[in-house]
Amino acid sequence: MNSCVGLDQLSSIINDVPGILLIVEKQPWANTLDVTHGVDEAMAQLAPALPDVDVDTKIFRPATFIERALDNLTHSLVIGCVLVIVVLALFLFDWRAAVISSLAIPLSLVAAVLVLYYSLNKRSLCCECGEVIRVAAGRDTCVPVAE
């Protein structure tokens, strides 16, 4: 069988040496983290059978983007919570009102998320906007009560 593509056009340059690039595509409904971890496990199982092959699964790893995004979101959430508590303490001039507001806001948010989760409703942008309005209204109602 004759090929119109030369062997030099089929290879990839990986870490400055010729290599083979294997791309695994996931289905649109598949979880990216699960697929990536499954590919990592499969390549780790194949590595002993390929002693002279350098297997590098970090060249294109979609899960890295998602993991970094979740880490950044967690850091931002913690910083935001600390800033809200500081602002509440500074503007209310009363530590009791700040503590009550700091506890009422996350507890009501957790309760609302649990109700939506267990009622099997799909979360949408309308639900998210409603949660933001509810948090603002909840803060406005719990501060006068604390004062």
C-alpha positions as CSV (number, residue, x, y, z in Angstrom):
1,M,0.0,0.0,0.0
2,N,1.5,3.3,-1.0
3,S,1.1,6.3,1.2
4,C,1.2,9.9,0.0
5,V,2.2,11.2,3.4
6,G,5.9,10.7,4.4
7,L,6.9,9.3,7.8
8,D,8.4,12.6,8.8
9,Q,5.0,14.3,8.5
10,L,3.3,11.8,10.8
11,S,5.5,12.4,13.8
12,S,5.3,15.1,16.4
13,I,8.0,17.1,18.1
14,I,7.5,16.6,21.9
15,N,10.2,18.0,24.3
16,D,12.5,18.7,21.4
17,V,12.5,15.1,20.2
18,P,10.3,13.2,17.7
19,G,7.4,11.5,19.3
20,I,3.8,10.3,18.9
21,L,0.9,12.4,20.1
22,L,-2.1,10.5,21.2
23,I,-5.3,12.5,21.5
24,V,-8.3,11.2,23.5
25,E,-11.5,13.0,22.8
26,K,-14.4,12.9,25.3
27,Q,-18.0,12.8,24.5
28,P,-19.9,16.1,25.1
29,W,-21.9,14.7,28.1
30,A,-18.8,13.1,29.7
31,N,-17.2,14.6,32.8
32,T,-13.9,16.1,31.9
33,L,-12.3,15.4,35.2
34,D,-13.4,11.7,35.2
35,V,-12.2,11.2,31.6
36,T,-8.8,12.8,32.3
37,H,-8.2,10.9,35.5
38,G,-9.2,7.7,33.6
39,V,-6.7,8.4,30.8
40,D,-4.0,9.1,33.4
41,E,-4.7,5.8,35.1
42,A,-4.7,3.9,31.8
43,M,-1.4,5.5,30.8
44,A,0.1,4.7,34.2
45,Q,-0.9,1.0,33.7
46,L,0.6,1.0,30.1
47,A,3.9,2.6,31.2
48,P,5.5,-0.6,32.5
49,A,4.8,-2.3,29.1
50,L,6.6,0.5,27.3
51,P,10.1,0.7,29.0
52,D,11.8,2.8,26.3
53,V,8.9,5.2,25.8
54,D,8.6,8.5,27.7
55,V,4.9,8.9,28.5
56,D,3.9,12.5,29.2
57,T,0.2,13.0,30.0
58,K,0.7,16.7,30.9
59,I,1.1,18.2,27.4
60,F,-2.6,18.7,26.9
61,R,-4.7,18.0,30.0
62,P,-8.1,19.7,30.1
63,A,-8.7,18.8,33.7
64,T,-5.8,21.1,34.7
65,F,-7.8,24.1,33.6
66,I,-10.8,23.0,35.6
67,E,-8.8,22.2,38.7
68,R,-7.1,25.7,38.6
69,A,-10.4,27.4,38.0
70,L,-11.9,25.6,41.1
71,D,-8.9,26.6,43.2
72,N,-9.2,30.2,42.1
73,L,-12.9,30.2,42.8
74,T,-12.3,28.8,46.3
75,H,-9.6,31.4,47.0
76,S,-11.9,34.2,45.8
77,L,-14.8,32.9,47.8
78,V,-12.7,32.8,51.0
79,I,-11.3,36.3,50.4
80,G,-14.9,37.6,49.6
81,C,-16.3,36.1,52.8
82,V,-13.5,37.7,54.9
83,L,-14.1,41.1,53.2
84,V,-17.8,40.9,53.9
85,I,-17.3,40.1,57.5
86,V,-14.8,43.0,57.8
87,V,-17.2,45.4,56.1
88,L,-20.1,44.3,58.2
89,A,-18.0,44.8,61.4
90,L,-16.8,48.3,60.2
91,F,-20.2,49.6,59.1
92,L,-22.3,48.2,61.9
93,F,-20.1,49.3,64.7
94,D,-21.4,46.4,66.8
95,W,-19.8,43.0,66.9
96,R,-23.1,41.2,67.7
97,A,-24.8,42.6,64.6
98,A,-21.8,41.6,62.5
99,V,-21.8,38.1,63.9
100,I,-25.5,37.6,63.4
101,S,-25.3,38.9,59.8
102,S,-22.2,36.8,59.1
103,L,-24.0,33.7,60.2
104,A,-27.5,34.5,58.8
105,I,-26.3,35.1,55.2
106,P,-24.4,31.8,54.6
107,L,-27.0,29.7,56.6
108,S,-29.9,31.0,54.6
109,L,-27.9,30.5,51.3
110,V,-27.1,26.9,52.3
111,A,-30.7,26.2,53.2
112,A,-32.0,27.6,49.9
113,V,-29.4,25.5,47.9
114,L,-30.4,22.4,49.9
115,V,-34.1,23.0,49.2
116,L,-33.5,23.5,45.5
117,Y,-31.2,20.4,45.3
118,Y,-33.6,18.1,47.1
119,S,-36.7,19.4,45.2
120,L,-34.9,18.2,42.0
121,N,-35.3,21.6,40.4
122,K,-32.7,22.6,37.8
123,R,-30.6,25.6,38.8
124,S,-30.8,28.3,36.2
125,L,-29.7,31.9,35.9
126,C,-33.0,33.0,37.2
127,C,-32.4,31.0,40.4
128,E,-29.0,32.4,40.8
129,C,-30.2,36.0,40.4
130,G,-33.0,35.2,42.9
131,E,-30.3,34.0,45.4
132,V,-28.3,37.2,45.0
133,I,-31.4,39.3,45.7
134,R,-32.4,37.1,48.6
135,V,-29.0,37.4,50.2
136,A,-29.2,41.2,49.9
137,A,-32.7,41.3,51.3
138,G,-31.7,38.9,54.1
139,R,-28.9,41.1,55.1
140,D,-31.2,44.1,55.2
141,T,-33.7,42.3,57.4
142,C,-31.2,40.7,59.8
143,V,-29.3,43.9,60.6
144,P,-32.2,45.8,62.1
145,V,-33.2,42.8,64.1
146,A,-29.7,42.6,65.5
147,E,-29.7,46.3,66.3
